[in-house]
Amino acid sequence: MNQHIKCVSIGLFFFSLLILGLNSYRQYGISWDDPFQRLTGAVTVNYLAKRFSVLAFLASQYESVPPLNTYKDRDYGVAFEAPAFALEQLLRLTDYRDIYMFRHLLIFLASLGGVWAVYSLSCRRFSNWRIGLLSALFLVLTPRLFAESFYNSKDIVFMAAFAVAMNTTISLVLKPSMKTALLNALASAFAIDLRLMALLLPIVSVVVLITRLIRHELSLRTIYLVLGIYLITTCALVVAMWPYLWSDPFRNFVQAFKHMAHFRWNFQVRYMGALIRATALPWHYTLTWISVTTPLLYLASFLVGVFATCRQICARRLQIWQDDGELQDIIFAVLFFAPIAAVSLMHSVLYDGWRQMYFVYPAFLLLAAKGWMALWSMQSLQNAYRGILIALTTISVVYTAMWMWNAHPLQGVYFNVLAGKNLKARYDMDYWGMGNRKALEYILANDHSPLINVWGDSWTPVIFSLLILKSDDRKRIKLANDKRAPYYVLTNYRGVIDTDNSGYGRDYDLFYEIKVDSEVVLSVFKWKESR
């Protein structure tokens, strides 16, 4: 009976998530990165088509694609983008609206794999499928990540791949064998070929296995065999799946790593009320963003989990861990804190919130699950108090789900109460430009002119947002390049020094406004003489 309930619950959870995604992916706009990431995939596919004549049918026929050796972003990992572009070509998608909706579907399916990985990691760690589902639910009900799981092919896809590789890494270090070594090599290589921060996983695998050898938990023969297979296969697969490395694997890999550590982006971000260069961010940037954009229950559970892990490490002293569960806790803590410490020490360039650090979030959730379990398992906790814990969890889950429903499709602007008020003056809000689609569709529905001038008066991808519109609607929008002409002005306040509306008071009327939780996310103003 219990096994039947387990199978039904797990199946229903993931089936419901799949249906939710299939009903949602068409409702999001195009982000800043979408066209650039697609071009990166196109460059690689065209390179492969020219190098291997058997793949010539995949070459793009409708856009000019630069050669790989001169392409600006040639050092980007393409393990997702190249297959995505190849599928687009195979399906003969030509209209931009169809192309980007298809990409959004692929991104969601990839993110679904990350949810399954978090479930598997949590289920293994706590030997409890219910806690596995709770951890997966926390991931799904993280508003920003849910929204971006439809249009962020960089950070969300990498987070999902990193979670999958985390899962295979744990399998390898707990039960080293040829099978777990090969599976982890494949997962690790795929993650590395998305973003080089995944190099942390092979390092963790090697360190833990050697430590287990020193502790006489594994034989020297096993270590030689497993690590040999794992490292050789990983290196081979990294090169095989990344055409940029083919001409000079070592030198190009080192070059890509240098670019990752100090990314070529020197624009400003709004952080705690100030515009700061991305090259001069304070050490607490990532931790602050995590703190103000994560539901409070998850944060509280995480802090309890970190405290419990630190206490168990101190109790073990030189022994470090006593069983497989404690070993996993240490790995989760390392995979959360080490990357944050690394980017702080290297003064790495970060931007747009903490999106580049999303890959630490699975480890965060696993530590949060440990904290939740620690509260549940306290010997002094009577049934009444367990009831309170369940009630608080239920309230958090229901509130977050309702908030996401009401904010749809702008869940990406979520902040918790720690962020305070007047958010657009303190943090970048809709930096992806997701509100643009709703704004343009509203203008088109309420202005029946054959040609409509629109001006984007902030750092927002209006030109890309046009691509998700229907073909006929797309033709009616003209992006104005002269502010003296009659036009609608659209702003998401990103990069704008003065975030109030006073700059439009004399010549414009407020025409349309998007609010989430009473916070203004986007405004459209109409020139008074155009009425």
MIDORO-448321 format. One record per residue (C-alpha): residue number from 1; residue in three letters; x negated, z negated, y negated. Coordinates in pm, whole numbers, plus 50000, padded with zeros to 5 digits. Layout:
BEGIN
(node NUM, 'Ala', (X, Z, Y))
...
END
This chain:
BEGIN
(node 1, 'Met', (50000, 50000, 50000))
(node 2, 'Asn', (49724, 49903, 49756))
(node 3, 'Gln', (49535, 50224, 49835))
(node 4, 'His', (49851, 50424, 49769))
(node 5, 'Ile', (49901, 50253, 49430))
(node 6, 'Lys', (49537, 50322, 49345))
(node 7, 'Cys', (49559, 50694, 49426))
(node 8, 'Val', (49887, 50737, 49241))
(node 9, 'Ser', (49763, 50547, 48933))
(node 10, 'Ile', (49436, 50738, 48907))
(node 11, 'Gly', (49603, 51073, 48971))
(node 12, 'Leu', (49878, 51004, 48719))
(node 13, 'Phe', (49630, 50894, 48452))
(node 14, 'Phe', (49412, 51204, 48471))
(node 15, 'Phe', (49704, 51442, 48523))
(node 16, 'Ser', (49874, 51298, 48214))
(node 17, 'Leu', (49553, 51335, 48016))
(node 18, 'Leu', (49522, 51697, 48128))
(node 19, 'Ile', (49881, 51775, 48026))
(node 20, 'Leu', (49825, 51600, 47692))
(node 21, 'Gly', (49519, 51812, 47626))
(node 22, 'Leu', (49688, 52137, 47727))
(node 23, 'Asn', (49969, 52059, 47483))
(node 24, 'Ser', (49733, 51959, 47200))
(node 25, 'Tyr', (49435, 52196, 47188))
(node 26, 'Arg', (49617, 52465, 46988))
(node 27, 'Gln', (49701, 52224, 46707))
(node 28, 'Tyr', (49353, 52169, 46565))
(node 29, 'Gly', (49168, 52369, 46303))
(node 30, 'Ile', (48817, 52515, 46298))
(node 31, 'Ser', (48528, 52285, 46213))
(node 32, 'Trp', (48207, 52355, 46025))
(node 33, 'Asp', (48013, 52391, 46349))
(node 34, 'Asp', (48250, 52612, 46549))
(node 35, 'Pro', (48130, 52954, 46423))
(node 36, 'Phe', (47763, 52854, 46420))
(node 37, 'Gln', (47776, 52715, 46773))
(node 38, 'Arg', (47956, 53024, 46895))
(node 39, 'Leu', (47685, 53240, 46737))
(node 40, 'Thr', (47418, 53037, 46917))
(node 41, 'Gly', (47590, 53116, 47246))
(node 42, 'Ala', (47622, 53483, 47150))
(node 43, 'Val', (47250, 53510, 47070))
(node 44, 'Thr', (47155, 53375, 47412))
(node 45, 'Val', (47408, 53587, 47604))
(node 46, 'Asn', (47294, 53902, 47426))
(node 47, 'Tyr', (46933, 53813, 47502))
(node 48, 'Leu', (47021, 53776, 47870))
(node 49, 'Ala', (47226, 54100, 47865))
(node 50, 'Lys', (46927, 54293, 47732))
(node 51, 'Arg', (46680, 54129, 47969))
(node 52, 'Phe', (46894, 54169, 48280))
(node 53, 'Ser', (47075, 54501, 48283))
(node 54, 'Val', (47322, 54372, 48540))
(node 55, 'Leu', (47464, 54147, 48264))
(node 56, 'Ala', (47489, 54422, 48003))
(node 57, 'Phe', (47870, 54409, 48012))
(node 58, 'Leu', (47848, 54065, 47845))
(node 59, 'Ala', (47682, 54200, 47530))
(node 60, 'Ser', (47893, 54152, 47218))
(node 61, 'Gln', (48051, 54474, 47094))
(node 62, 'Tyr', (48206, 54353, 46774))
(node 63, 'Glu', (47955, 54150, 46578))
(node 64, 'Ser', (47595, 54174, 46472))
(node 65, 'Val', (47391, 53923, 46669))
(node 66, 'Pro', (47031, 53841, 46571))
(node 67, 'Pro', (46755, 53846, 46834))
(node 68, 'Leu', (46668, 53517, 47000))
(node 69, 'Asn', (46305, 53509, 46886))
(node 70, 'Thr', (46402, 53520, 46515))
(node 71, 'Tyr', (46728, 53325, 46526))
(node 72, 'Lys', (46717, 53013, 46307))
(node 73, 'Asp', (46875, 52784, 46569))
(node 74, 'Arg', (46699, 52932, 46871))
(node 75, 'Asp', (46580, 52583, 46971))
(node 76, 'Tyr', (46937, 52456, 47022))
(node 77, 'Gly', (47038, 52380, 47379))
(node 78, 'Val', (47283, 52639, 47511))
(node 79, 'Ala', (47402, 52497, 47844))
(node 80, 'Phe', (47759, 52493, 47710))
(node 81, 'Glu', (47759, 52758, 47437))
(node 82, 'Ala', (47619, 53045, 47643))
(node 83, 'Pro', (47871, 53010, 47930))
(node 84, 'Ala', (48152, 52964, 47674))
(node 85, 'Phe', (48063, 53288, 47497))
(node 86, 'Ala', (48021, 53468, 47830))
(node 87, 'Leu', (48371, 53360, 47937))
(node 88, 'Glu', (48508, 53476, 47602))
(node 89, 'Gln', (48354, 53817, 47665))
(node 90, 'Leu', (48482, 53836, 48021))
(node 91, 'Leu', (48836, 53760, 47900))
(node 92, 'Arg', (48795, 54025, 47627))
(node 93, 'Leu', (48915, 53797, 47350))
(node 94, 'Thr', (48888, 53975, 47016))
(node 95, 'Asp', (49116, 53797, 46768))
(node 96, 'Tyr', (48945, 53499, 46607))
(node 97, 'Arg', (49250, 53278, 46652))
(node 98, 'Asp', (49247, 53339, 47028))
(node 99, 'Ile', (48870, 53296, 47047))
(node 100, 'Tyr', (48860, 52956, 46881))
(node 101, 'Met', (49163, 52823, 47062))
(node 102, 'Phe', (48997, 52920, 47388))
(node 103, 'Arg', (48679, 52740, 47278))
(node 104, 'His', (48882, 52430, 47196))
(node 105, 'Leu', (49032, 52436, 47544))
(node 106, 'Leu', (48685, 52454, 47701))
(node 107, 'Ile', (48563, 52164, 47485))
(node 108, 'Phe', (48858, 51953, 47596))
(node 109, 'Leu', (48798, 52032, 47964))
(node 110, 'Ala', (48433, 51933, 47922))
(node 111, 'Ser', (48535, 51606, 47757))
(node 112, 'Leu', (48770, 51538, 48047))
(node 113, 'Gly', (48463, 51532, 48272))
(node 114, 'Gly', (48318, 51261, 48050))
(node 115, 'Val', (48631, 51049, 48086))
(node 116, 'Trp', (48605, 51078, 48465))
(node 117, 'Ala', (48238, 50978, 48449))
(node 118, 'Val', (48318, 50665, 48246))
(node 119, 'Tyr', (48589, 50577, 48498))
(node 120, 'Ser', (48342, 50621, 48786))
(node 121, 'Leu', (48070, 50418, 48618))
(node 122, 'Ser', (48305, 50131, 48540))
(node 123, 'Cys', (48472, 50140, 48881))
(node 124, 'Arg', (48134, 50121, 49055))
(node 125, 'Arg', (48000, 49846, 48831))
(node 126, 'Phe', (48299, 49614, 48863))
(node 127, 'Ser', (48426, 49726, 49205))
(node 128, 'Asn', (48769, 49750, 49047))
(node 129, 'Trp', (48955, 50076, 48987))
(node 130, 'Arg', (49185, 49906, 48735))
(node 131, 'Ile', (48889, 49818, 48512))
(node 132, 'Gly', (48766, 50174, 48563))
(node 133, 'Leu', (49093, 50307, 48426))
(node 134, 'Leu', (49086, 50055, 48141))
(node 135, 'Ser', (48740, 50179, 48038))
(node 136, 'Ala', (48859, 50540, 48059))
(node 137, 'Leu', (49167, 50451, 47855))
(node 138, 'Phe', (48950, 50292, 47587))
(node 139, 'Leu', (48755, 50618, 47565))
(node 140, 'Val', (49070, 50829, 47536))
(node 141, 'Leu', (49215, 50589, 47279))
(node 142, 'Thr', (48915, 50608, 47049))
(node 143, 'Pro', (49084, 50813, 46776))
(node 144, 'Arg', (48785, 50995, 46633))
(node 145, 'Leu', (48647, 51096, 46970))
(node 146, 'Phe', (48988, 51205, 47097))
(node 147, 'Ala', (49032, 51444, 46804))
(node 148, 'Glu', (48679, 51579, 46827))
(node 149, 'Ser', (48720, 51641, 47201))
(node 150, 'Phe', (48902, 51959, 47095))
(node 151, 'Tyr', (48661, 52106, 46839))
(node 152, 'Asn', (48321, 51934, 46850))
(node 153, 'Ser', (48121, 52140, 47098))
(node 154, 'Lys', (47799, 51965, 47002))
(node 155, 'Asp', (47842, 51589, 47013))
(node 156, 'Ile', (48148, 51547, 47235))
(node 157, 'Val', (48027, 51790, 47499))
(node 158, 'Phe', (47689, 51618, 47495))
(node 159, 'Met', (47851, 51275, 47522))
(node 160, 'Ala', (48050, 51396, 47825))
(node 161, 'Ala', (47742, 51549, 47988))
(node 162, 'Phe', (47542, 51235, 47913))
(node 163, 'Ala', (47812, 51020, 48078))
(node 164, 'Val', (47806, 51241, 48387))
(node 165, 'Ala', (47425, 51219, 48400))
(node 166, 'Met', (47448, 50840, 48350))
(node 167, 'Asn', (47671, 50829, 48656))
(node 168, 'Thr', (47426, 51026, 48870))
(node 169, 'Thr', (47136, 50818, 48733))
(node 170, 'Ile', (47303, 50497, 48848))
(node 171, 'Ser', (47366, 50654, 49189))
(node 172, 'Leu', (46999, 50750, 49214))
(node 173, 'Val', (46849, 50414, 49118))
(node 174, 'Leu', (47089, 50219, 49339))
(node 175, 'Lys', (47074, 50446, 49644))
(node 176, 'Pro', (46773, 50677, 49613))
(node 177, 'Ser', (46793, 50976, 49848))
(node 178, 'Met', (46740, 51349, 49845))
(node 179, 'Lys', (47109, 51403, 49767))
(node 180, 'Thr', (47123, 51163, 49471))
(node 181, 'Ala', (46791, 51298, 49342))
(node 182, 'Leu', (46916, 51658, 49341))
(node 183, 'Leu', (47251, 51566, 49183))
(node 184, 'Asn', (47082, 51364, 48912))
(node 185, 'Ala', (46831, 51644, 48849))
(node 186, 'Leu', (47116, 51892, 48793))
(node 187, 'Ala', (47314, 51656, 48568))
(node 188, 'Ser', (47006, 51545, 48371))
(node 189, 'Ala', (46884, 51901, 48319))
(node 190, 'Phe', (47225, 52013, 48194))
(node 191, 'Ala', (47238, 51721, 47949))
(node 192, 'Ile', (46881, 51788, 47829))
(node 193, 'Asp', (46970, 52153, 47775))
(node 194, 'Leu', (47247, 52036, 47543))
(node 195, 'Arg', (47038, 51786, 47346))
(node 196, 'Leu', (46691, 51648, 47406))
(node 197, 'Met', (46798, 51285, 47363))
(node 198, 'Ala', (46902, 51308, 47728))
(node 199, 'Leu', (46531, 51276, 47814))
(node 200, 'Leu', (46606, 50906, 47807))
(node 201, 'Leu', (46778, 50937, 48146))
(node 202, 'Pro', (46472, 51060, 48344))
(node 203, 'Ile', (46268, 50787, 48174))
(node 204, 'Val', (46519, 50523, 48282))
(node 205, 'Ser', (46527, 50665, 48635))
(node 206, 'Val', (46148, 50656, 48672))
(node 207, 'Val', (46106, 50308, 48519))
(node 208, 'Val', (46381, 50150, 48729))
(node 209, 'Leu', (46267, 50308, 49056))
(node 210, 'Ile', (45905, 50202, 49000))
(node 211, 'Thr', (46021, 49853, 48907))
(node 212, 'Arg', (46222, 49837, 49230))
(node 213, 'Leu', (45906, 49944, 49418))
(node 214, 'Ile', (45707, 49663, 49254))
(node 215, 'Arg', (45983, 49420, 49351))
(node 216, 'His', (45949, 49544, 49713))
(node 217, 'Glu', (46308, 49669, 49714))
(node 218, 'Leu', (46200, 50025, 49800))
(node 219, 'Ser', (45920, 50174, 50006))
(node 220, 'Leu', (45636, 50376, 49858))
(node 221, 'Arg', (45732, 50676, 50072))
(node 222, 'Thr', (46087, 50672, 49937))
(node 223, 'Ile', (45964, 50658, 49578))
(node 224, 'Tyr', (45720, 50946, 49627))
(node 225, 'Leu', (45984, 51162, 49793))
(node 226, 'Val', (46272, 51086, 49560))
(node 227, 'Leu', (46080, 51095, 49232))
(node 228, 'Gly', (45894, 51409, 49337))
(node 229, 'Ile', (46216, 51593, 49415))
(node 230, 'Tyr', (46391, 51460, 49106))
(node 231, 'Leu', (46120, 51533, 48847))
(node 232, 'Ile', (46021, 51876, 48980))
(node 233, 'Thr', (46382, 51990, 49013))
(node 234, 'Thr', (46476, 51856, 48671))
(node 235, 'Cys', (46188, 52035, 48500))
(node 236, 'Ala', (46264, 52359, 48682))
(node 237, 'Leu', (46634, 52346, 48595))
(node 238, 'Val', (46569, 52259, 48230))
(node 239, 'Val', (46359, 52573, 48191))
(node 240, 'Ala', (46593, 52790, 48400))
(node 241, 'Met', (46902, 52698, 48196))
(node 242, 'Trp', (46734, 52733, 47854))
(node 243, 'Pro', (46616, 53091, 47785))
(node 244, 'Tyr', (46438, 52983, 47466))
(node 245, 'Leu', (46180, 52809, 47686))
(node 246, 'Trp', (46105, 53107, 47907))
(node 247, 'Ser', (45836, 53267, 47689))
(node 248, 'Asp', (45632, 52946, 47651))
(node 249, 'Pro', (45799, 52646, 47820))
(node 250, 'Phe', (45567, 52368, 47707))
(node 251, 'Arg', (45507, 52476, 47348))
(node 252, 'Asn', (45870, 52565, 47281))
(node 253, 'Phe', (45990, 52240, 47436))
(node 254, 'Val', (45757, 52039, 47211))
(node 255, 'Gln', (45875, 52238, 46910))
(node 256, 'Ala', (46239, 52174, 46997))
(node 257, 'Phe', (46167, 51801, 47033))
(node 258, 'Lys', (46001, 51788, 46688))
(node 259, 'His', (46301, 51959, 46532))
(node 260, 'Met', (46536, 51716, 46705))
(node 261, 'Ala', (46347, 51413, 46576))
(node 262, 'His', (46350, 51542, 46218))
(node 263, 'Phe', (46639, 51781, 46193))
(node 264, 'Arg', (46638, 52043, 45917))
(node 265, 'Trp', (46929, 51907, 45712))
(node 266, 'Asn', (46878, 51746, 45373))
(node 267, 'Phe', (47226, 51720, 45224))
(node 268, 'Gln', (47403, 51409, 45102))
(node 269, 'Val', (47644, 51185, 45288))
(node 270, 'Arg', (47882, 50929, 45141))
(node 271, 'Tyr', (47800, 50588, 45279))
(node 272, 'Met', (47941, 50259, 45154))
(node 273, 'Gly', (48034, 50412, 44819))
(node 274, 'Ala', (47708, 50595, 44748))
(node 275, 'Leu', (47589, 50951, 44806))
(node 276, 'Ile', (47266, 50925, 45006))
(node 277, 'Arg', (47031, 51193, 45134))
(node 278, 'Ala', (47047, 51233, 45511))
(node 279, 'Thr', (46669, 51191, 45516))
(node 280, 'Ala', (46687, 50848, 45348))
(node 281, 'Leu', (46953, 50658, 45539))
(node 282, 'Pro', (46925, 50279, 45587))
(node 283, 'Trp', (46855, 50137, 45932))
(node 284, 'His', (47209, 49999, 45964))
(node 285, 'Tyr', (47379, 50338, 45913))
(node 286, 'Thr', (47475, 50398, 46276))
(node 287, 'Leu', (47575, 50039, 46351))
(node 288, 'Thr', (47794, 50027, 46042))
(node 289, 'Trp', (47971, 50351, 46127))
(node 290, 'Ile', (48037, 50230, 46482))
(node 291, 'Ser', (48170, 49902, 46345))
(node 292, 'Val', (48419, 50058, 46102))
(node 293, 'Thr', (48545, 50342, 46325))
(node 294, 'Thr', (48599, 50167, 46660))
(node 295, 'Pro', (48916, 49969, 46746))
(node 296, 'Leu', (48858, 49596, 46699))
(node 297, 'Leu', (48936, 49498, 47058))
(node 298, 'Tyr', (48659, 49725, 47184))
(node 299, 'Leu', (48415, 49579, 46931))
(node 300, 'Ala', (48500, 49221, 47025))
(node 301, 'Ser', (48473, 49294, 47398))
(node 302, 'Phe', (48140, 49471, 47340))
(node 303, 'Leu', (47994, 49170, 47159))
(node 304, 'Val', (48102, 48942, 47443))
(node 305, 'Gly', (47950, 49186, 47693))
(node 306, 'Val', (47619, 49199, 47507))
(node 307, 'Phe', (47609, 48820, 47486))
(node 308, 'Ala', (47682, 48788, 47859))
(node 309, 'Thr', (47412, 49043, 47944))
(node 310, 'Cys', (47152, 48872, 47725))
(node 311, 'Arg', (47237, 48537, 47880))
(node 312, 'Gln', (47199, 48671, 48233))
(node 313, 'Ile', (46861, 48830, 48148))
(node 314, 'Cys', (46736, 48502, 48002))
(node 315, 'Ala', (46861, 48315, 48308))
(node 316, 'Arg', (46672, 48552, 48542))
(node 317, 'Arg', (46350, 48536, 48336))
(node 318, 'Leu', (46080, 48746, 48504))
(node 319, 'Gln', (46315, 48846, 48781))
(node 320, 'Ile', (46520, 49037, 48516))
(node 321, 'Trp', (46811, 49112, 48750))
(node 322, 'Gln', (46947, 48959, 49066))
(node 323, 'Asp', (47182, 49222, 49205))
(node 324, 'Asp', (47298, 49579, 49151))
(node 325, 'Gly', (47563, 49474, 48899))
(node 326, 'Glu', (47310, 49302, 48673))
(node 327, 'Leu', (47076, 49602, 48701))
(node 328, 'Gln', (47354, 49830, 48582))
(node 329, 'Asp', (47427, 49600, 48287))
(node 330, 'Ile', (47064, 49622, 48178))
(node 331, 'Ile', (47068, 50001, 48205))
(node 332, 'Phe', (47385, 50018, 47995))
(node 333, 'Ala', (47227, 49795, 47730))
(node 334, 'Val', (46914, 50010, 47720))
(node 335, 'Leu', (47117, 50331, 47693))
(node 336, 'Phe', (47308, 50190, 47397))
(node 337, 'Phe', (47039, 50013, 47196))
(node 338, 'Ala', (46730, 50227, 47268))
(node 339, 'Pro', (46861, 50550, 47107))
(node 340, 'Ile', (46982, 50363, 46798))
(node 341, 'Ala', (46645, 50191, 46765))
(node 342, 'Ala', (46464, 50522, 46819))
(node 343, 'Val', (46645, 50712, 46542))
(node 344, 'Ser', (46592, 50418, 46308))
(node 345, 'Leu', (46218, 50393, 46381))
(node 346, 'Met', (46165, 50770, 46360))
(node 347, 'His', (46381, 50795, 46044))
(node 348, 'Ser', (46573, 51075, 46210))
(node 349, 'Val', (46823, 51277, 46010))
(node 350, 'Leu', (47184, 51177, 46073))
(node 351, 'Tyr', (47499, 51307, 45910))
(node 352, 'Asp', (47877, 51316, 45930))
(node 353, 'Gly', (47934, 50957, 46038))
(node 354, 'Trp', (47773, 50869, 46370))
(node 355, 'Arg', (47864, 51189, 46554))
(node 356, 'Gln', (47506, 51256, 46669))
(node 357, 'Met', (47506, 50917, 46837))
(node 358, 'Tyr', (47835, 50954, 47025))
(node 359, 'Phe', (47641, 50976, 47350))
(node 360, 'Val', (47575, 50599, 47336))
(node 361, 'Tyr', (47949, 50531, 47341))
(node 362, 'Pro', (47993, 50538, 47723))
(node 363, 'Ala', (47733, 50261, 47748))
(node 364, 'Phe', (47913, 50079, 47468))
(node 365, 'Leu', (48241, 50095, 47662))
(node 366, 'Leu', (48080, 49973, 47983))
(node 367, 'Leu', (47938, 49672, 47801))
(node 368, 'Ala', (48283, 49621, 47646))
(node 369, 'Ala', (48434, 49630, 47996))
(node 370, 'Lys', (48181, 49364, 48100))
(node 371, 'Gly', (48288, 49153, 47803))
(node 372, 'Trp', (48654, 49196, 47890))
(node 373, 'Met', (48583, 49096, 48251))
(node 374, 'Ala', (48376, 48800, 48134))
(node 375, 'Leu', (48674, 48671, 47937))
(node 376, 'Trp', (48907, 48735, 48230))
(node 377, 'Ser', (48677, 48559, 48478))
(node 378, 'Met', (48604, 48245, 48277))
(node 379, 'Gln', (48665, 47950, 48506))
(node 380, 'Ser', (48824, 47751, 48226))
(node 381, 'Leu', (49064, 48035, 48146))
(node 382, 'Gln', (49406, 47941, 48279))
(node 383, 'Asn', (49679, 48189, 48358))
(node 384, 'Ala', (49839, 48136, 48017))
(node 385, 'Tyr', (49521, 48244, 47843))
(node 386, 'Arg', (49485, 48543, 48073))
(node 387, 'Gly', (49833, 48635, 47961))
(node 388, 'Ile', (49713, 48623, 47601))
(node 389, 'Leu', (49420, 48853, 47688))
(node 390, 'Ile', (49658, 49100, 47851))
(node 391, 'Ala', (49892, 49079, 47553))
(node 392, 'Leu', (49610, 49145, 47304))
(node 393, 'Thr', (49489, 49438, 47511))
(node 394, 'Thr', (49839, 49581, 47532))
(node 395, 'Ile', (49893, 49542, 47158))
(node 396, 'Ser', (49560, 49714, 47085))
(node 397, 'Val', (49632, 50003, 47322))
(node 398, 'Val', (49989, 50056, 47196))
(node 399, 'Tyr', (49892, 50026, 46829))
(node 400, 'Thr', (49602, 50269, 46866))
(node 401, 'Ala', (49814, 50518, 47059))
(node 402, 'Met', (50089, 50503, 46794))
(node 403, 'Trp', (49834, 50543, 46515))
(node 404, 'Met', (49692, 50850, 46687))
(node 405, 'Trp', (50040, 50995, 46734))
(node 406, 'Asn', (50125, 50949, 46365))
(node 407, 'Ala', (49790, 51083, 46243))
(node 408, 'His', (49785, 51388, 46471))
(node 409, 'Pro', (49592, 51617, 46438))
(node 410, 'Leu', (49377, 51418, 46194))
(node 411, 'Gln', (49276, 51132, 46423))
(node 412, 'Gly', (48919, 51211, 46319))
(node 413, 'Val', (48961, 51015, 45993))
(node 414, 'Tyr', (49027, 50684, 46171))
(node 415, 'Phe', (48883, 50365, 46022))
(node 416, 'Asn', (48960, 50008, 46124))
(node 417, 'Val', (49032, 49724, 45882))
(node 418, 'Leu', (48661, 49643, 45844))
(node 419, 'Ala', (48617, 49961, 45639))
(node 420, 'Gly', (48831, 49827, 45355))
(node 421, 'Lys', (49041, 50034, 45115))
(node 422, 'Asn', (48995, 50345, 44898))
(node 423, 'Leu', (48808, 50504, 45185))
(node 424, 'Lys', (48745, 50846, 45037))
(node 425, 'Ala', (48534, 50680, 44766))
(node 426, 'Arg', (48329, 50491, 45026))
(node 427, 'Tyr', (48290, 50722, 45325))
(node 428, 'Asp', (48318, 51090, 45405))
(node 429, 'Met', (48667, 51133, 45550))
(node 430, 'Asp', (48767, 51477, 45676))
(node 431, 'Tyr', (48412, 51611, 45690))
(node 432, 'Trp', (48511, 51854, 45966))
(node 433, 'Gly', (48771, 52021, 45743))
(node 434, 'Met', (49057, 51972, 45989))
(node 435, 'Gly', (49310, 51923, 45709))
(node 436, 'Asn', (49246, 52274, 45577))
(node 437, 'Arg', (49465, 52440, 45838))
(node 438, 'Lys', (49766, 52225, 45750))
(node 439, 'Ala', (49707, 52287, 45379))
(node 440, 'Leu', (49679, 52663, 45416))
(node 441, 'Glu', (49988, 52679, 45638))
(node 442, 'Tyr', (50182, 52476, 45381))
(node 443, 'Ile', (50074, 52707, 45098))
(node 444, 'Leu', (50173, 53015, 45299))
(node 445, 'Ala', (50513, 52867, 45382))
(node 446, 'Asn', (50592, 52776, 45021))
(node 447, 'Asp', (50438, 53066, 44832))
(node 448, 'His', (50565, 53409, 44938))
(node 449, 'Ser', (50325, 53608, 44723))
(node 450, 'Pro', (50159, 53897, 44908))
(node 451, 'Leu', (49816, 53770, 44799))
(node 452, 'Ile', (49733, 53405, 44733))
(node 453, 'Asn', (49412, 53283, 44566))
(node 454, 'Val', (49265, 52963, 44710))
(node 455, 'Trp', (48959, 52778, 44584))
(node 456, 'Gly', (48777, 52517, 44792))
(node 457, 'Asp', (48653, 52266, 44536))
(node 458, 'Ser', (48454, 52044, 44772))
(node 459, 'Trp', (48221, 52081, 45066))
(node 460, 'Thr', (48482, 52202, 45314))
(node 461, 'Pro', (48492, 52508, 45547))
(node 462, 'Val', (48793, 52690, 45403))
(node 463, 'Ile', (48645, 53026, 45497))
(node 464, 'Phe', (48632, 52920, 45862))
(node 465, 'Ser', (48975, 52760, 45851))
(node 466, 'Leu', (49125, 53103, 45781))
(node 467, 'Leu', (49019, 53220, 46127))
(node 468, 'Ile', (49267, 52993, 46306))
(node 469, 'Leu', (49561, 53135, 46111))
(node 470, 'Lys', (49780, 53415, 46245))
(node 471, 'Ser', (49644, 53758, 46164))
(node 472, 'Asp', (49917, 53845, 45910))
(node 473, 'Asp', (49881, 53510, 45733))
(node 474, 'Arg', (49505, 53548, 45722))
(node 475, 'Lys', (49542, 53869, 45520))
(node 476, 'Arg', (49750, 53693, 45253))
(node 477, 'Ile', (49482, 53440, 45163))
(node 478, 'Lys', (49207, 53539, 44922))
(node 479, 'Leu', (48923, 53295, 44866))
(node 480, 'Ala', (48885, 53293, 44488))
(node 481, 'Asn', (48536, 53320, 44343))
(node 482, 'Asp', (48635, 53282, 43979))
(node 483, 'Lys', (48783, 52952, 43867))
(node 484, 'Arg', (48934, 53120, 43560))
(node 485, 'Ala', (49180, 53310, 43780))
(node 486, 'Pro', (49516, 53157, 43887))
(node 487, 'Tyr', (49465, 52980, 44217))
(node 488, 'Tyr', (49534, 52685, 44440))
(node 489, 'Val', (49248, 52442, 44451))
(node 490, 'Leu', (49189, 52251, 44773))
(node 491, 'Thr', (48965, 51947, 44804))
(node 492, 'Asn', (48881, 51702, 45080))
(node 493, 'Tyr', (48657, 51511, 44832))
(node 494, 'Arg', (48344, 51556, 45041))
(node 495, 'Gly', (48039, 51579, 44818))
(node 496, 'Val', (48254, 51513, 44511))
(node 497, 'Ile', (48113, 51243, 44282))
(node 498, 'Asp', (48446, 51147, 44123))
(node 499, 'Thr', (48700, 51108, 44403))
(node 500, 'Asp', (49007, 51042, 44190))
(node 501, 'Asn', (49241, 51322, 44080))
(node 502, 'Ser', (49175, 51298, 43707))
(node 503, 'Gly', (48978, 51623, 43701))
(node 504, 'Tyr', (49294, 51819, 43770))
(node 505, 'Gly', (49535, 51635, 43540))
(node 506, 'Arg', (49547, 51880, 43247))
(node 507, 'Asp', (49548, 52224, 43411))
(node 508, 'Tyr', (49695, 52155, 43753))
(node 509, 'Asp', (49990, 51998, 43926))
(node 510, 'Leu', (49957, 51820, 44256))
(node 511, 'Phe', (50109, 52067, 44502))
(node 512, 'Tyr', (50040, 51912, 44845))
(node 513, 'Glu', (49871, 51603, 44978))
(node 514, 'Ile', (49772, 51480, 45322))
(node 515, 'Lys', (49765, 51105, 45373))
(node 516, 'Val', (49668, 50906, 45677))
(node 517, 'Asp', (49742, 50535, 45664))
(node 518, 'Ser', (49817, 50569, 45290))
(node 519, 'Glu', (49464, 50703, 45235))
(node 520, 'Val', (49440, 51048, 45075))
(node 521, 'Val', (49251, 51284, 45304))
(node 522, 'Leu', (49312, 51617, 45129))
(node 523, 'Ser', (49478, 51738, 44809))
(node 524, 'Val', (49597, 52079, 44697))
(node 525, 'Phe', (49650, 52143, 44326))
(node 526, 'Lys', (49834, 52439, 44173))
(node 527, 'Trp', (49735, 52592, 43842))
(node 528, 'Lys', (50015, 52525, 43598))
(node 529, 'Glu', (50033, 52878, 43458))
(node 530, 'Ser', (50088, 53022, 43807))
(node 531, 'Arg', (50432, 52861, 43845))
END
